[in-house]
Amino acid sequence: MLILFERMLLFPAPSVGYGNWQAGQFGAQETFVDNGSAKVHVWSLLKKDSKRTLIVCHGNGETLGVMGDELAAIRDRWNANVVAFDFHVHLLGNL
């Protein structure tokens, strides 16, 4: 049973459509980087005159769409640029 339900029980993730995907509402710039086999979805939340950049690598239970408020709070609290990303594999059958 564990093998059949592994992704749901051990690696829960919100559906792709869940959350607020309007990067601009959080002051983020949205970029997509595609190398043919994988796509990286990047949000950059820039802070004027910041001297540091934090890279946020979220866990499997989160997406950019559910982290917008938190990323903006990190940017403001730490007076830092924040870069966060989601990784999407095009060919899931090849994993």
Secondary structure, DSSP 8 states (H G I E B T S, - for coil): -TTTTHHHHTS----TTSS---GGGGTEEEEEEE-SSEEEEEEEE--TT---EEEE---TT--HHHHHHHHHHHHHHHT-EEEEEEEEES-GGG-
